[in-house]
Amino acid sequence: MKRELVIGQKKQRVTITDKDYLSAGGEAEVYTRGGMVYKLYHDPAKKMLPPQKMQELALITDPQVILPQDVIFDAKTGNPVGYTTKFVDNVDPILKIFNKAYKTANNLSHQQIAELVKKLQLTLGNIHSAKCLAVDFNELNILIQLGFEIVPWFIDTDSYATPSFKATAIMDSIRDRKATTYDSSGNMHYNPTVLSDWFSWAVISFWIYTNCHPYRGHHPKYTPKDKHKQMDDNISVFHKGVRVPPTVEDFNIIPKRHLDWYKLVFERGDRSIPPLADSTIPLLVPAQIITITGTDKLSVDQVASCGADILHVQQIMGVNYVVTKDAVYSGNNKIRANDASKKVLFCPVSGGSMVAATKVGHTVEFAELYSGEKIETLRSSDLFERNGAIYTVTNDTLIENTFTTIGTKLVLRTKGIENILSLTAKIFPGCIIQDLLGKKYLTIPYALGRSFSKYLPGLDRVRIIDAKSDKNVTVLIGEEKGKYNRYVIVFDRKYQNMDIRVDEDVTYEPINFAVLDNGLCLLLSDENQIQLFSAATQYETLDNPPFDASMPLFATSKGFFFINGNTIHQLKRK
């Protein structure tokens, strides 16, 4: 596909093709080229953003708010078809930071979290100063970039309310019930104000601080499927009788002024503009020590411990290679120091050597594990290990990286095994998800030198938030119309056929599962239940698991294990 466009009053001509495709939604397709995004509506006559609204949005001057910039015209007809905006790369939706595992994996401190909340507060205040309302201030409309500091970006700003135009959407998870009315037919009407915006900010910022939505605590009168009703009834985490999961941070990490304000908002129904925190540095609370005990159906044994929190365990030839926040180990032997901000994976070499692959910015560095001698550096936004190889993406190609010894020298061997559209490809542990002109594809290198890209039916309009693939099992978390669904995909042994199960309306948590060599999968389906299965549609459930979403599962030839802080535990059926 090739399309000729004319941009703005300067009449700049631009040609976009399928190679520039980024994503698609219910109302538009999005392309990017040269640091610019081109949003093209499916039905411009009905959906086109009015020029007056663009002018009113332009009064927002905060640099973290990504605004529509220029009108896009079709070069042939001269009709407006969309608009341009700034492109930001290497970002995640802010909901990723709502969980302990993500914060641990990225070594995010309480101070960085407090600074992020402050930036969100100041930016929303700047939006209000321009006489606009964010309205749909939800967990997917803010993106974050990780670095020395966490940088937020406000997107989907064409849906904002301006002095002359109403907002076009609101997600239920952040909807202020006090700004909601119903007509005689039972139809809901949302009447947003500055104060309802601050209520939505309260939900998001509390979630960031604590890893818990303020109305998602457990109360005996409500089931997990009643979470919207619990919010309707104003039963927050501060309410008597509500308990929170063990992954929730101690509320005392919240700066006092914010904590006091949250109690007024969530417990007493107050609506007001929040104070700035009295300090950007929250109270330091000692990390909670979680005691692990077995259940009536599962026994738990601690099998190893380290001097710092464990980030990753990879067993190769019966040896556990362990990455902690401060060191790398081979079995019980400390090999070298480690920088917790860097991702480290391992790859075996014939002859007994081992290669460490380290993600550094947008590059991957390969080095001999024991000597530290560098082998090669490649450009790739991320990496994963599978089949005894390290996989990266360079120049629209999935690269299989393996190593061999020639004399006394370690040599990298690269092999391109699959074409990848880098703009839309997202690398996850064990797999890649691509959006190819509106259709979702799953890419898995299922054996050395072999890979496939399979179309995922029914997921065209689903936004994939998270994914993981281990052996013949792949699990996805996708968002559609404000709800999160889990997709469990199980392939046969030859990877020819797949079965898909959909668990609807789940609470978003990091995907946590592992698969034994015999194909048995252990999946944490929610904080109170685990699933055991070998086929997607048939599974056994066990209640009250002895681990949670912040304790990564992994499997070896000896069974299932999980990480709890600086310790490793083995799970066994009784």
N, C-alpha and C positions, 0 to 999 in steps of 0.2 A: 504494500500500500504506500502511495506517495500522495501527499496533500500539500498544496500551495496555500500559504497563509500570508496575511498582511497585518503587521503589528502596529497598533496605536496611530496617533496623529502623524508620526514621522514616516508612516507608510513603509516600514522596513519589511522586506519580503523574506520569508522563511519557508523552507521545505522540510517537512517532517515525514518520517517513514516508520515502518514497523520496528526498526531497530531502536527508535526513540521511545517506544511504548514503555510506560511505567506501571499503570494500574487502571482499573475501571471500577465504577460504582453504578448505583441505580440511575444516576442522572447524567454522568459524564465519563469520558475517557481522559486519562492524564498522560502526557508525554513530557519528556525532559531532554533538553539539549543546551550545552554551553552554560550550565549553571542556572537555567531558567526552566520553569514549569509552564506547560501549555495545557490548560483545562478546556476541553472541547465538549460542549453539551450534546447529548443524544437528540434533544428536541430544543434547539435554541429559541424558537418562537415562544415557548412556554417557560423555559427555565433561565433564560439569559439574565444575568445580573444587571439591573438598571444602572445607567451611568450616574444618576443622582446618588444611589446607594454607594457606589464606588467613591464618589467625592466625599460623602459623609464618613465612610470608613477611613479615608485618607487623613482625617484629622487625628487618628491614632498614630502617634509618633514613636512609640516604644519599639526599639529595634528587634525585640523578641517576638513581636506580633507579625506574622507573615500575611501580608495584605494583598488583595488583587491590585495589579499595577496598570496594565494596559489592556484595552479591548482588542480581541483577535477578530479579524474579518476574513471571510472566505475570499481568496484572490479572484475567483471566477464571478461570484455573484455580488460581492461587496457587502453581504449581510454579516452582522455580528454573530459569532459562533462560540465565543468563550472569552477567556482572559488569561493573562500571564501572571505569574507570581514567582517568588524566590524559591530555589531548590536547596534543601538541606539534606545532607547525606549522613550515613552512619548514625542513625537515630533509632530509638525504641519508643513505643508508647509508654507514657508515664506509669501505667499500671504494672509494668515490670518491677518497679521499685517498691511495690506494695508488699513484697514478701522478703522474708529473712534470707532465703537461699540466694537471691539475686544480690542483696546487699553484701553478703559474705563473699560470694564469688568475685565481686568487683571491688572488695575491700573498701566499702563506703563507710565513712565515719559518721557519728552523730552530728558532728559539726557541719559536715558537707550536707547532710539532710536538712539541718536547720537553715543553712544558707539557701538551699533550694526553695524551702517554704517561704523564706523572706522574698526571694525573687518573684515567686508566683504572686505574692501579696502585693508587691509594688507594681507589677505589670498589670494586674487586674485593676488596681487603683488608677493607673494611667489610662486604661480603656474607659473607665467611668469618667475621667476628666475630659475625655473627648465626646462625652454625652452619648456613649454607646454601651450596650450590655452584651456580655459574652453569652448569657443564657444557658446554652448547652455546654457548660464548663465540665465536661466529663473526662473519664480516664483515657479516652482514645483521641481526644482533641488537643492533647498536649504531648509533645515529643521531648525526649531528653537526649543530650549528647554527654557522654562520660569523658572526663579528662581530669585535670588537676581540680576542676570544679565541675559541678553538674549544671549544664546549660539547658534551660527550657525553651521550647519554641511553641507558640500558640498557632494552631492551624485551623482549617475549615472556618475561616473568619467571614466568608461570604454569608454564613448563616446567622451572624450577629444581628442584634437589634440596633437600629440607628434612629435618629429623631424622626425620620419619615417612613421607616420600614420596620415591620415586626420580625421577630425571630422565626425560624422555620422548623426548629426541632428542639427536643429536650429528652435526654435519657433518664429513665426512671430512677437509676441509682443515685442521681444527684438532684432530683426534682424536689423543690421545696413544697411540702404539702400545704403550707400556709398561703402559698401563692396559687393554689389550685382550687377551681370552682367547678361545679357540675350544673348543667342545665336540666330542665324538666324531663328531658329524654335520656338523661344519664350520661350525656357526652361531656368529656373532660375539657376544660379550658384552662390554659396556663397564663397567668398574669404577672410576668416577670418584672422585677424592680432591681434597684441597686442592692437592696437587702436580700432578695432571693439569690442574686449572684454570689453574695458573701456566704449564704448558707451552702451553696454548691462548693465554694472554695473551702468552707469548713470541712465538708465531707472529704474532699480530695486531700487536703493538707493533714487532717487527722489520720487518714489512711496511710499517707507517706510516713508520718512519724512512727506509727504503731504497728503497721502491717495488717490493720483490721479496719474494715468499714465500720463507722460508728453505730450502725444498726444491724450488724451481722453477728453479734454475740448470741450465745445460746440461752434461750429462756424456755422453761418446760411447757409453756402454752403454745410454742411455735415450732414447726418443723422447718428443715432447711428450705422447703418449697414455699414457706410462708414469709420469706424475707421481705417481700414488698409490703405485706400486711403489717409486719413488725415495724416497718418504717412508718406506715400510715398511723399506727397506734403510738408512735413516739417512744418505743421501748428501746433505748440506746444501751450502750455498754456501761453507762453509769447507773442504770436502773437496778434496783435491788432484785436479786435472784438471777441476774444475767452473769454467765461465766464466759470467758474468752479462751481461745485455743492457746496452747503453750508457745506457739510461734509469735504471739503478740508481745511487743516490747512493753516493759514497765512504763506506765503512763508518766512517771516522774522524769523521763527523758525529754518530755515536752516542756519548753520554757513556761514558767509559771503563769505569765499573763495570757498566753494562748490556752493553757490547760484550764484556767478559771473561766475563760470566755467559752471554750467548748462545753463546759458543764452548763453554762447558762443557755447555750443554743440547743444542745441535744437533749438536755434533761428538763429544762424549764420552758422551752419554746421561745426563748428570746430571739429577736432579730435585730442585729446591730452591726456596725462596721467594726471589724476586729482591731485591737490595739497592735502595734508592732511589738514583737517579743522584747522583753526587757534585756535580753542578751542573745547574741547569735550562737552562743555556746550553751547547750542544754546541760542539765545536771548529769554527771557521769554516774551511771548505775552499773554495779557489777553484773557481768553476764550471768544470766540464770543458769544454774546447773540442773540439767534435766536427768533425773534418775530413771534408768531404763529397767523395766521389769517385764517378764513374760506374761502370757495370757493363758486361759484354760486350753487353748489350742496351739499356741506357739511358745517355744522356749527361746530365750535370748542369752547368748554368752559373749562377754567381751573377749576379743581375741588379740587386740593390739592397741597401743596408745602411742601418741607422739607428744612433743613438747609444745606444739602450737596447733591451731585448728587445721583440719585436713580439708583440702580443696578437691582433690582428685585421687582416685586409686585405679591403677591399671595392672592387671595380672598378666604376665608374659612368661611362658615356660615355667609356671609354678611359682614365680617370684612376684611379690607385690611391689610395684613401683609407685611411690606415694609422693604427692606434692602437698606440702603444707604452706602456711602463710610465710614461713621463714626459711624453709629448706626443702631439698629433694632427697628422697631415700630410696635405696635399693634393698628391700627386706628391712633389716634393722640397722643398716649402715647408712649414715648420713653422707651424701655425695657432695653436695655443695649448698650454698645459701640460695635463697629464692626471693624474688620480688613478687609480693602477693598480687600486684596489679597486672601481672603477665600470665597468660594462659600457657600451660606446659602439657604436652602430650608426648608419648614415647613410641618408638618404632624399632623393632628388633633387626639385627643385621646378622647374616650367616657368619659363624665363627665366634659368636658369643658377645659381640659388641652391642651397644645400645645407642640409639640416636634420640636426643631430646629436641622436639620441635616447639619453638617458643613464639607466640604471637606478640609482636612489638609494633603497635600502631597498625599501619596497613601493610605490614610485611610479616613474613614467617622466617625465622632463623633456625637453621639446622646445625646442630653441633654434637660431637661425640659426648655422651653423657659423662663419662668418668674423667676424661682429660679436659673437657671443655673446648676442644679444638673445633673451630668453625668449619663447616663444610660448604654451606651455600645459603644465600638469602633470596627469597622469592617475594613478589608482590601478591598479596591476597588479603581480602578483608577479614577472613576467618579461616579456620581449619577444623577438621575432625579426623578421628582415627577409625579404621575399619579394615578387616582382612589383613592385619599386619602391615598396613601402609598408612601414610598420612595423605589426606586429600585437601587440595586447595583449588581455588578458581582464579585463573589468569587469562586475560584476553578472550573472554567468552568461552572458556574451555575448562571442564573439570579435569584436573591433573592428579594422577596417581603417582605419589612420590615413594619410591623404595630405595634401598641402599645395598651396596655390595662392597666387598673388600677386594682391592687390587693391590697385591703386595702388602704393604703396610698402610695403605691409604684407603679411607672411606670415600666412596663415590656415590653421588646422587644420580638416580635414574628416574627420569620423568616420562610419563606416558599420558597423552590426552585421550580420555576414554568417553567423553560425552560433550556435546555442544550445550552451552549454558548462556542464557540471555542475562548477562551480569546485572543490568539495570533492575530487573524484577526478581532476580534470584536472591533468596535468603538462605544462608547456611545455618543449619542446626546440627546438633550431635547426631551423626550417622546418616544424614540425608540433606537434601536441598529441596525447597519448595519454590516453584516458578509460577508466575502469572504470565501465560502466553496469550496475549490478545484477549484477555477476559476469562480464560480457562485455566484452572489450577492443575499443575502437574507435580508429581512426586518423583524425584530423581534419587536413586539408590545405587551405589556401586556394590553389588551384592556378592561379587567375587573378584579376585585379582584379575585385572584386565577386562572386567565385564561390568556393564552398567545398563540401567534402563530409565526411561522417563515415562511414567504412566499417568494418563488422565484420571483425575478424581471426580467422578460424576456427582452432581448435586452440590458441589462446593464453589461454583462459579461466582456467586455473590457473597461468599463467606470470606471475611478477613482473617487470615491465618495469623494467630498471635504467637503460638509456640509449637514446637514439634521436636520429636526425638525418635530415632530408629535404632533398634538393637536386634541383630540377627533378623528373623523374619517378622518381627512385630514393629509397627510404627504407630505412634499416638500423636494426634494433632489436637490443638485447642483453637477453635475458630469463633469469631464473633459475627452475629447477624441480627440486625434490628435490636441491638442493645442486650442480647442474651449470648451467653457463652455455651457452646456445645463441645463435647469431647468425641473425637472420631478415633476408634480403635480399628486398625487395619492389620489383618493377619494374612501373610502370604503362605502358599504351600512351599514345600521344600525346594522346588525347582523355580520358584518365583514366577510362575506362569499365571496363577490365578490368585485373586485376593477376595477376602470377605471384609465388609465394613460394618461396624456397629456404631450407632450414634447414641451417646448419653446426653440427653438434652438438659439445658438450663442448669449447668454446673457452676460452682463457684470457681473463679480463676485461681489456680495455684500452679506452681512450677510442676511440669510433668515429672513423675517419679515412678519408674518401673525398671525391671531388669528381667532378662530371659536366660534360662539355663540352656545348655547344649542340646537337651532333649526337646526344646521348644516350649517348656512350661514357663509362663510369664506371671510375675507378681507385680500388680499395679495398685498404687495407692489411689483409690477412686474418690475418696473424700477423707476428711480428717478422722472420721469414725469407722471407716470401712476399707478393706483391701479386697481385690479380686485376684483369683487364681484361674488361669485358663491356658488352653492350647489352641482353641478356636475362638473366633471373634464373638460368635453368638451363644456360646455355652461357657458359663463361668460359675465358679463357686465363690461365695462371699464369706469373709471373716470379719467380725466386728472388733472394735477397740484395738487397732493396731498399736504395737509398742514403739512406733516411730511416726514421724510426721513429714510434711512437705519440705522441711528444712534439713532433713537427714537423707542424703542421696543413697538410693539403692544401687548395688552392683552385684553381678553374679560371677562366680568362678567355677571351676570343675568341682569344688567342694560344696557349692550351694549358694544361697542368697545371703548377702551381707548389707549392712547400712552404716553410714558414717554419722556419728553424734559428736560434734565439736572436734575434739582431738582424739577420739577413740573410734575403734571399729568393732562392730558387733555382728555375730552370726545368728541367723534365724533358722529354726528347725521346727517341723511339725511334731507335735507330741504323739 
